[in-house]
Amino acid sequence: MRRKLFVLSLLVLALTACGDKSQPAPGAAAGGQQAPPPLPVETAKAQMLPLGTGFETVGSLRADESVVVRPEVAGKIVKIGFAEGGRVAKGQLLFALDASTVQASVNEARVNLETSRIAFKRASELVGRKLVSQSDFDLTRAKLAVDEARLASARTMLAKMELRAPFAGQVGLRQVSEGDFVNAGQDLLTLVNLDPVEVDFSVPETMLAQLQSGREISIAVDSYPGESFKGSVVAIDPVIDPNSRSARMRAQLPNPDSRLRPGQFARLSLSTADADATALMIPEQALMQEGEQRYVYTVVGDKAKKSVVKTGRRIPGQVEVTEGLKAGDEVITAGQTKPMMFDGAAVAPMGGQAGQAAPAKAQGG
């Protein structure tokens, strides 16, 4: 009997041992697999930083006034009244076309008008004495009106035979010579006003409140290294570009010596209304984008959290966050682009940059 009990006890112990081996070991995942280790990442704190004293962008210079001189009628050039590359006054003769035929039409219209005036004066006297019918008098008056219109038309055509400067400025290189026959609408000359010059540029919509008309602007061009030229904002386009979310602006700069030329590439610096302002900034490498949505990964506990954000201005290496974060939040700056990163992933912060940046000029975001 004791032998049977001993054998039975051995069988129970064996079955118990087999049952323990079927349980997962501590720390093992379901199915016998180990849980993935935390993803190493670098982080930085979101913090309030100075925005600096201005905004930087680029633009192209343009003339304050610019026109391509073209004739309205065809004709032969008989006179050129300017020197290439020189300055001209408003109303100065630029080109004169052969006007002999048009002048003859003016002379004929003038004679016809004088005849009609005499006839109308005579008819006015006779109709009062009932010596001319009312219908004949009306015809005489109508002919006078027609001849007046014909003379005015001929004089208008005669005026088109002279091309004069619509404003004072500098002329370029002419494309024709005296004796050339030109067609209506043909390019003959470019006339520009170089004082002042203008520069067109774009700013993000988030900067509009800081860049009203009259704001000071400074530009630099490659032609004059180390020099800057001062001006001010004169106009802001009321329509925001829906694609770039930016607004076009225009500034004017004095240019009395004509050193600045239309078409030059310019680097612009603008003063803003918030020279002492600060903003919540994060390292720009922390920012990610998917379609129109911008987001970052923050560290909460030992997990990654995806946070949708809205951004504003930039300073070198930093971007402003206007919504979605608060000061002190720990954002992931390296490791967030790896395929195994997701909302809720286990992470192991390894330190990294502190997110500091010296005050600098803000840029469009």
Phi, psi and omega in degrees: 000314178298324180295320180294319178297322180295316179297319180298320179296319178299319180296319179297317179298320180295316179295323179296318179297318178296321179296322180294323179294338181281346181278142179293144178291154179304135179086355181270147179277168177302141181084005177085006181265146178285141176295142181296142180290159178301145181279122179290133181220159172255146185226166175210157180271138168287129185213162179279124181230154176294141177278343182095193189253005183186195185225139181241141176200189179230161179197183179237138178284148177218157178287147176298317174226138180211136180212143172263120182283124179224141177283148177273342180228158177280154178171174180264134179285126180247348180203141173239126190250030181209165174256135181303135178077000182267183179260148178229153178269160177298130180087357180291142179292129177257307179223144173238128177263157178300117186247015185299316181291319180292322179297322177297322178294324177294316180298317180296316180295326179294317179295316180298322180293319179298319178297318180293326178294318178296316180296321180292321179296317179294316181295325178297324179289319185286326181292331177291333179261011178063027179266350177228138180291158181295325180294320178294323178295320179296323178294321179295320179293322179293320179295324177298317180295320179296316181293327175295319179293321179295321178294319178298320179294318180295321179292323177297317178295323178296321180295331180288349179279354175240129179253117184244157182292124179286343177203162178288141180178199182246135181265155178264215181267130180284152183258357185223170178232168176299137182097344178290144173265127182243152179261161177298132179085003181283138178291126179245324189193149174252132178239128181228151172255115186263359179225103006274173169255163180236159175225131177257139180204172181237148177228149177295151184299336179291345182265353188300323182294340182261354188232068178280168176301143182094351181294140182291146179223147176229137179234156174228141179234155183293336182294332182230077182298138179086353179255153174229153182235132186263149176197199181208156178289131181245339183205146176231126179297129182286351184254131177272133176293118184291341181277312183264351183054045179226163179240143178276140179228160180224134178236155177243145178226133175300142182213059187295332181262007177058033178286327178271139184234145178302141179096347180292144175281134184229142172259125188252142171233126181242138172283150180238169182277357183238055184301327182258010185283154173238164180210159178286117186239149173226157175301137186295336179288348177282341186280134177233159183219140177224104187068234178269356185265130175252142183207166174225164170254129175250163178255118177239111187069240175241024182240152174272137179236127178278124182236119176285135184228162169244138186247163179230239185282169179232149164234162185310118178085354185228153177226140180282138175248117182265336177213145172110344179223168173224161180303136180097344177299140181263112182257148179275126182252344178212133181107346183284346181269358181290148183301331183278001178280136177202167179295119182098359180293145176286131182229157178232097180300133181250017184083211181132201183291155181272353178080012181281149176209140177288151178305136180211173181285136181287151178235164180294140180260000000 
